[in-house]
Amino acid sequence: MPSQSVSARLLSIHRLISLVFCLLISWSLWTGLLAFYADFVRPWMMPGLAEAAGRPLPTAVEALRAVAARHALGLDWTMMAPTPLRDFFVFSGRFGEGAPLTNLIVNPAADVMAQWNSVLTDSLFRRIHTDLLLPKPYGRFLMGLAGILIVLLVGTGLFIHGKVIVEAWSWRRRSRLIDLSDAHKRFGFWLIPYLFLMGLSGGILGVKVASQPLDAVLQAGGNPKAARALLSDDGEEAMAPGRSVTAVVPDSLPLCLDRFAERFPDSRIGRLQRQGDQLMVEGIPRGRLTWAGEGAGSLRAYCSLADATIGTVRDSRGGGWDGGWGGVVESALRPLHYARFGGTGTVLVYCLLGVLCLWIVDSGMKLLWLRAAKEERRPQDQLTLSRRLFYANNALYLLVPLLLLADNLTTGTTHGGMVFAVSGAAILFHLLPWLDGARPAVERVALPLLALAYAGLPLLRLALHPAAPWFGVTGVMVVDATALLTAGWLAGVALSRQRQGSVVSREEAA
């Protein structure tokens, strides 16, 4: 055990990091949780995707031909393969000279071709989670720093509370402060593996993306010369000139995929990227903890569409200096961080653990002001700045998902101005001191209304899409169940506060 002075110093560091970066860490966890959840939301608000659940998937060539039949498919595009949570391809390309980049959800087997709802699932929550809506190098570095801070908090917290291992299964139940402190330490201890994994993998991936020179060195296996080549041209060898291929879906494209499958029978296709006469095929090794999405996969092959010959191959699955150990590390971190293994059950477990981690962060912030109030001998219910931020942050947890779900379900898109206006009003309502008198009355009305709104989401979906299936479609069932559970929890909180208010009123009357 550390000495008393060392423990006090570590505790100060722990509190300082917690106070300064609590909101950053909280939003990192929250938006990451919503990014997980986006995969369940899509079929919930799109009847076509719900109907396609469980049907046999088409091939990549069939998906491309379906896009080409409706749009002016160019010679530069990218297409992501389906995943266990996405029964569709994601096509990204420009339909015409100077046209904007278009992202499509494609599943011709169920006649599904719709705009990828970028605000709900990608541009907003994913970008907040990955780079705080800032330019990628800077925002991604900050979020990587948040992951590293999570690791520091886990390490310092465990070192400070050395007895927590012995006392992990007991509560003292002596006072409000001690009870909350015990719960924070115990749940924090049980969540150490998950917090450490998410913090470390997110920190490494975030800093890596923000540090292109380091990325090149890692991909080149520590070889500076090869790293410079990666920085200059991504390490791709020039293909033989051959003839120019202008066909939208050339006959050589299926041949490229067949030859990739013959050469790498232990891998499946994760992503295709066409650049003129060249096709990049990104592979995902079967039955291994690797994932080739989000760029920088462990297996990439470049095929000439002129004659369907495979040229450059970047294979970093083998490890070691020659195999590219940096690619191996990244290919192991990505599926662990993004829950890209084990199917739906893994993502649900990640979501549950994420909710518990949010509670750990919030309870830590609450402990800061409770302990400060005790040390400064002031009332525990006094609204300090940290406490106001705590309440405002929790209000956003409830308001923003409700607004996004209702807006996307009714209109098919997100009205960002409305979301930001309501969010700003909620923050000001909790931060402005002269509204303190009105806050209890507003909260007594708001909590039941929020409970009714969440309970009404499944009914609204049924009213708008009565023919859409429910039972057996995982995404629809998960979102409906979450909305109903949230409604039940809010109703319970509202009833509890109403009882407390009645008791206080009777005591004052007596």
N, C-alpha and C positions, 0 to 999 in steps of 0.2 A: 504494500500500500504506500502511496506517496505521502510525503510529510504534509502537515496542515498548510504551510505557506505555499507549497507547490500546488496543492489541491485548490486553494483559494485563487491562485493565479490562473490555473486551468479553467476554473469555474468562471472567472471574469472573461477569459477569452471565449469560452463557450457562449456566455450571454451576449457578448459583443457581436460575435458572428451571427448569432440567432437574431438579434434585434435589427442589425443593419441589412441582412440579406433574407429576412424571413419572407417578405413578400415575393422576392425573386424566386426563392426556393418553392414557395407555395404555388406560384403561377407556373413554374416549371412542372411541378407534379400535376397540377390541375389541368393545364392544357395538354399534357401528355396523356392523362386519363381520357380527356375528351377526344384526342386523336385516336386512341384505341377504340373509343366508342363509335367513332364515325363509321366504321365498317358495319356496325349493327344498324345504324340509322338509315343507310341508303335504301335497303329493301323495305324498311318501315315506311318511308315516305314515297317510294316508287313502286306502284303495283306490278309493273312489268318485271322488275327484279325479284319481287316476292314470288311471282308465278314461275320464274325461271329457277328458283331454288330447287336443287336436287335433280334437275334435268341434265342429261349428258352435255358436256361442253363441246362447242365446235373447235375446229383446228384454227391455228393462227392464220393460215392462208384463207380460210373461209371468212374469218373476221375481217381481214384486209379487203377481200372482194366485196363484202357487204358495205364497208366504208366507201370503196371506190364506186359502187353503184349509186350512191347518193351524193357524193362530194367529189370535187376536182382534186383527187389525190395527187400530191406532188412527189418529188424524188427525195425529199428529206422529211423523215418522220420517225417517231419512236412509239413502240407499243409494248406495254407491260402485260405479262401473262396473268391469268387468274391465280388466286391464292385460296386456301381453305375458307377464308371469310369473304372472298369476292368472286362470285360466279360470273365474271365478265372480264373482257380485255379492256385496257385503258389505252386509247389511241391519242397521240398528241402530234399535231402537224398544222401546216398552213394550207388553206384551200384557196390558192391563187396568189399571184404576185403581189406582195405588200399586204396580204391579208393578215389579220391578227392570229396569234397562236390559239388553236382550238383544242380542247380536251374532251374526248367523248368516252362514254361508257358503251361498250359494244358486246352484244351477245345475239348473233343472228339466229340461233336456235330458238330463242323466245321472242324474236323480232324486237329486241331492245337496242335502241341507239339514241342516247340522250346526252345532253350536256353534263359533263362532270361538274357537280355543284362545288365549285372551287372555294367559295367563301366559307361554307360550312365545314368542309372536310379537308381543305388544303390551305388556301391562302390565309385564312384567319387563325384557326387553332393550331395548325401545324406550323405556320410561320411564327406565331407567338411562342410556341414551344421550342422551335429550333433557333430563332434569331431575333425574337422580340420585335418583329416588324422593322428591324434596322437593316442596313446593308449587311449582306451575309458575313463577310469576314469579322465585322465588329460584333454584331448580334450573336453570331454563332460562338464567338470567343466568350462572350458574357455567359451564355447558357452552358458552355463547357465549364466555365469557372463555377457556375452554380452546382454542377455535378461534383466537381472537386470539393466544394464547400460541404456538400452533403456527406462526402466521405470523411472530411475533417470533423464534422459534427458527430458522426457515428463513432469515430475513433476517440475523440476527446470525451464524449459522453460516457463511453464504456470505461475509459480510464479513470474518470472522475468518480463514477458510481461503481466502484469495484465490488461492492456487496450485492449488486443487482443480480449477479449470477446465482447467488445463494438464495436471494429473496424473490426470485422471479415468479414464484407461484403463491405469494402471500400479499395481503393488503393490511395496512395498519388501521385504517378506518378511524382516524382520530379527529380529523378536522377537514374542512373543505380544501384547504391548501395541501395538507398532507395526502389526502385521498387523490387529488388531481396529480400531485407530484408522483405518487406511487404508480398511478395508471400510466402516466407519461413515460416513466422509466421502464415499467414492465412491458408495455406494448412496444416501446422503442427497442427494448432488448430482443423481443421475439421477432421484430421486423428487421433486425440487423442484416441478415443475409440479403434480403430484398433491397433494402436501402443501399447497402454497399454495392450490390450488383448494378442497380440502376444508376447510382451516382458515379461509379467508376466508369461504366461503359458509356454513359452519356457524356461525362467529362472528357474522356479520351476521344470519342467521336466528334464532339463539338470543337475541341481544340485542334484536332486533326484537319477538319474541313477548313478552319480558319488559318491554318499554317501550311500553305501549299508547298513550300520548300521541304518541310519535314515530311509531308505526304509523299513527295517524290522520292525522298531518300528511303522511306519505308518500303515503297513499292519496288524500288530498285535493289532491295536487299542490302542497303548500306553502301552501294557503289556510287560515288559522287558523279562519275562520268555518265552512268546510266540515268542518274537522277536528273542531270541537266538535259538529257535527251527527253525525259518524260515531261519536264517543264516546257520544253520548246514545242514538242509535237505530240505529246501524250504517248510517246513510245511506239506509235503505229508505223509499221513499215509500209512503204508505198506498194500498192498492188500493181501488177502488170497492166499497162495501158489497155490492151485489148480493144474491143469495140465498145462504143457508147451504148448504154442500156437506157432507153427512154420509156419502156413499157411500164404501166402503172403497177401491175403485179406480174413481173416477168416469170417465164416458165422456169428460170434458173433458181428462183427463190425457194420453191419447195425442194429442189435438189440440194440447195445449201442446207436446209433444215434436215433433210434425210442424211446427208453426209456428216453433219454435226452429230446426229444421233448415232451413226455407225462408229464414228471416231471416239465418242464419249458416251458409251451405253449406260454408264452409271450416273448420268446427269439428265435433267430435264431443262427445257428452255424457260428462262425467267424473263428475258427482255430481248427485243429486237430493235435495232436502230439502223435505218438506211440513210446513207449519205452518198447520193449520186449512184455510182456503180459499185459501191461497197456496202455490204451488210454485216453489221456487228451482231453476233449472237452471244448472249450472256447466259451461262449455264448455272444451274443449281444442283449440286451433287445430291443424289437421292439417299435418303436415310441417314444424313449427316447433319450436324448442327451448323449449317452454313446457309447463307441467304445472299443472293446476288442482286437484290434490289437496292434502290437508293444510290446507285452508282458504285463504282469500284468493287465489282464482284470478284470472286475468287477464280472464275473461269471465263475467259473471253476469247472468242475466235472471230477472225475477220475473213469473210468469204467474198470472192469476186462474183458479181452478178453477171459478168460477161461470159464466164465459162464454168461457174459453180465450183471453183477450186478454193479450198481453204488455205489461206496464207498465214498471216501472223496469228499466233496463239499465245495468250498470256494466261498461264496456269500457275496459280500460287497455292494450290491445295496441298502440295507435298511438304511445304515447310522448308526450313533451312535457308541459308543465304541464297542458294541458286533458285529455290522454289519461291522466294519472296515471302519471308516470314511476316512482313507487315500486312500482306494480303490475308494471310492465315489468321492473324490476330483480329483484323477487322471483320473477316467473315465469321469469326466466332462471336465477336461482340454484338454485331448487328442483330442476329436472331434472338440473342438473349435480351437485348434492350427493347426490341420491337415485338417480342412474343411471337416470333415467326417459327414456332415449332409446337407440335402437339395439338394444333387445331383450335376449335372454339373454346374448349375447356381451359386451355392455357390463357387465352385472352381474358376470360371471365375471372380467373384467379388473379391475373395481373390487375384487373380493374378493382377487385375487392381489396387487394393489398394496397393499391394506390389510394383508395378511400381511407384506409387505416393510416397510411402515411400522412395524408392531409390532416387527419385528426392529430397526429403526433406534432406536426408543425403548429397547428392552431393551439393545441394545449400548451406547447412550449412558450408561445407568445403570451398566452393567458397567465402562465406561471410567472413570467417576467414582471407583469404589472401587479399581480397579487403579492409577490415577494417585495417588490419596490414599495407598495402601499404599506406593507407590514413594517419594513425597515424605516420608512419615513413617517410612520404613525399617522397615516391619513385614512379616510374611509375607503373600504375596498371597492365600493361602487362608484367612486369618483372617476369621471370620464377623462382620462389622459389621452394624449395623442396616439399612443400605441394601441390603447383600447378602442378608440374611434376607428383606427385603421383596421383593427381586427373585425369589428362589426361591419364595416363597409365591405371588406373583402368577403366575408361570409354572405352578405347580401348579394354580391355579384355571383357567388357560387350558385345561388338559387335562381336569380333573375335571368342571367344570360342564356343558360341552356334552355329555359322555358321559352324565351323570346325566339331563339333560333329554331327550335323544333316547331313551334306554332307557325312562325313566319314561313319556313320552308315547306311545311305541310300544306298551307293554304295558298301560297303564291308560287312555290317552286324555286324561290331564290331568297337571298338575305338582303334586307334593307339596312345597310350598315349605319346610316344616319340615325335610324330609330334605335338600334341597339346601343350605339354610343351615347345618344341623348339620354336614354333611360339609365344607362350605367353611370353617366356623369351625375344625373339627378340623385341616384342612390348614394353615390360617394359624398356629394355635398350635403345631403340630408343627414349623414352620420358625422360629418366633419364640422359643420357649422354649429358653434355653441348656442346661438340664440334659437335653435330649433329643438333644444333638449326637452323643453316642456311639452312639445307636441309629439315627441317620439313614442312614448308608451301607448298613447291612444292610437296612433297610426299603426303600430306593430300589432295591437290587438285586432285590428281589422285586416291587416295585410296577411297575417299568417293563415287564417282560414281561407282567404281568397286564393292564396298561393296553393293551398292544399286542394281546393276545388279545381283550380286551373290544371294542376298536374294530373288529378284524377280524370279530368275531361279530355286529356290528350288522346288516350285510346279510343274514347267515344267519338272524338272529332275525326280520327283516322277512319273509323268504321263508317261514319256518315259520308266522308268524302270518297272513300274507296270501298264500297260495300262488297264488291266481288273479289277483292284481294284476299288471298288465303291468310290464315292466322296460325292455326295449329300445325306444327311441323316446320315452320319457317323460323329458324333460330333468331335472326335479326329482329323480326317483328315481335316475337315472344319476349326477347330480352328487353327491348325498349318499353313495351307495354308494362312488363313486370316492374321495371325500374321506376316508371312514372307512378304506378300505383303504390309501390313501397315508399317513394318520396312523399306522396300525398298522405299516406298513413302516418309517416313520421312527423310531418308538419302538423297534422291534426292532433297528434299526441302532444307535441310541444305546446300548441295553442291551448289545449285543455289543461295541461299542467300549469301554465301561466295563469289561466283563468282561476284555477283553484287557489294558487298562491295569492292572487289578488283578493279573492274572497276572504281568505284567512286574515290577511293584513287589514282589510276593511273592518272585519268583526273585532279584531284586536284594538283598532283605533276607536271604534265605537264604544267598546267596553272601557 
